[in-house]
């Protein structure tokens, strides 16, 4: 079982395609958190709305989806990237890497686990360029390979490896310094 | 850190076991929290709406097509069934197509003039037997009136036979002519025939030729067929029409010496024998001299005996 995927993904997918709500919830709970974390680092307050829009798109395209679990994840994050671009165009706001979480958006009920997660995600993009952050997040949160990331961002696998290497080395040094 | 180490860490591994990067990556990938799933019901509701909408659309499509299918099937049924019905009713509308076409002037199977009716004779035996034998000779004929009755009776029986043998009153030649209309149409012809027949007995060349000419005429052929259809000879047929006894040319002494007046006359003795017959004329009320052959001696007036 993949650390990213749902157990018995083909069966779950097939049932969801036939309208099984329980199967869809299984997919949702497996992939939504990473999706939301990816979007939060890029959109901050609009992350929840964009995430919902992504799932609307997934639901509409679900009956005709054909592929394995990796392809499904790639589809989710590709849709997320397109939604972000659309949002940027609507808002005419250049994307900025948000390294600090908007504490005011956090509810009092936010658990410590949530805080740890949010801090870890923030640490993975701190000090990185837009391109480096996206590649790192897609690899870390999306669980996609260098090749799959390259397809999404329009780069070769080798380029992705080079970019991710530089980015992760920088992150490691930053963490080391904080420690 | 080399790329392979990076790849290993990104894959979830921690070769060194102390890598902070690996720990951060593992934390970033932690299981979803309740806060992150707060919108689950909202997003699942969107899924539910999509499914319901898809089902409703499918229902609409099916409902739209079902009446069409039914209509198409009904139309096909109407076309096929209507065509069949039209073909059937067309046949029924023209029942005459089933009618055997007229057998133009084709004599029906000639009924033997004698002996064929015995099995079907139902009428008076006496006259029937008499009538059945066109060549019956010597048998006393009743009075003309009786004869006529007998004849008619016999005729009836013979008609019965005729009916049994042929198509009833109507004939193939004149299907529209039945019953009383036949005698009326052939009356004149029968008169001529009897007259010619009686004259032919005189062995006169001209009278013989006249008879032959008459017999060759189309109308006579029709009369002959009518007679055959009724199982009668021509003389018998004419006698029935005219209401006289049957005239048989073969009866000796026929014509010249013994004639009978028609019984159907209204009392008039319009039939007159040839002058040479006058002496032997019988009254209209009686006939029978000379047997059947003596009867029916309608001799057209004016034909001189030779």
Interface residues (C-beta under 8 A of the other chain):
Chain A: X3 X4 X19 X21 X24 X25 X28 X29 X32 X33 X34 X36 X37 X48 X51 X52 X55 X56 X59 X60 X63 X107 X109 X110 X111 X113 X114 X116 X117 X119 X120 X121 X123 X124 X139 X140 X141 X143 X161 X164 X165 X168 X169 X171 X172 X175 X176 X179
Chain B: X1 X3 X6 X9 X10 X12 X19 X20 X21 X24 X25 X27 X28 X29 X30 X31 X32 X33 X34 X35 X36 X37 X39 X40 X42 X43 X44 X46 X47 X48 X50 X51 X54 X55
